[in-house]
Amino acid sequence: MKLVIDIPKEVIESRKYTDYFGCGSTKLTGIIDNGKPLDDVLNEIRAEIEPNCDRINSLASVLPYTAHREIQELLCEIMDLCKAEGSEKE
């Protein structure tokens, strides 16, 4: 299960989680303090996907033009999806 909560930057910086969530859980504070921002996770995923897409494109270069072109288009769609995920806020 994944849970994404948008917490205002001011709350994070002030560490007033108990006021924001209405509870005094130490475990919650630890999770927030040690959590990884979603943008960082997406950037890591992009960093892993891009070299693989490049490698697939290289391998596909030995295929006939139409097949290689189709693979290139699919790889571009994958990379566009990766970029779109992180730019929703922007």
N, C-alpha and C positions, 0 to 999 in steps of 0.2 A: 504494500500500500504506500502511495506517495501522497504527501500533504504539502500544499504550497500555500503559504500565508504571506500576504503583502503587509509588511510592518514598516511604518514610516521611519525614515532615517533618523529623525529626532528621537524616537523611542529607543532605537538601537544605540545611538550615541549616549543617551542619558541613562540607559539600562533600567528604565522604569517599566519593565515587563509586567510586574505585578499590577501596576495601575492599568496598563493597557489590556491585559488579559483578565484582570479581576481575580487573580489567584496568586498564591505565594510559593509556587512550586520551584524548588531548587533544581529539580531535574529539567524543568522547562527552561530555566535560565541557562543551564549547561548546554542544552541542545541549541539554543539560540546563539550562545557565545561561541560554540564550536562548530556550528553549521557552516555549510558552504553555500554561497549565493548561487542562485540558479544560473545567472549569467556566466559565472566561472565554470560551472558544469558544462554548459553549452559550448563555451570556448574550448574546453578540453575535448569534447566530442568532435567539434569541427577540426581540431588539430590532428585527431586520429583519422578522420574520414578523408581529409584532403589528400594526404600521401597515397592512400589506398586508391582513390579515384584516379590519381595520376598514374599509378602502377597499372590499373585496369586499362586505362587509355593506351598506355605503352604496349601492353600485351595485345590489345585489340588492333593495333596498327598493322598486324600481319594479315588481318581479315580483308575480304573484299571491301571496296569503298563504302557501299551502302550499309553493310553490317557495322563497319567501324563508325560511320557517321551516326547511326542509330544509337550505338553505345555511347558515343560522345554526348549526344543529346540527353540521354538518360542520366549520365554522370553530371551534366550541367543542372538538370532538374534536382538531383540529390543535393548538390552544393547550394542551389538556390533555396531549397527547403531549410538547410542548415542556417543559412544567413537570415532567412525570414523569421525563424524561431526567436532569435535574439533581438530582432529589430522591432518587435511588436510595441515596446514601450517608447521607442524613439519617434 
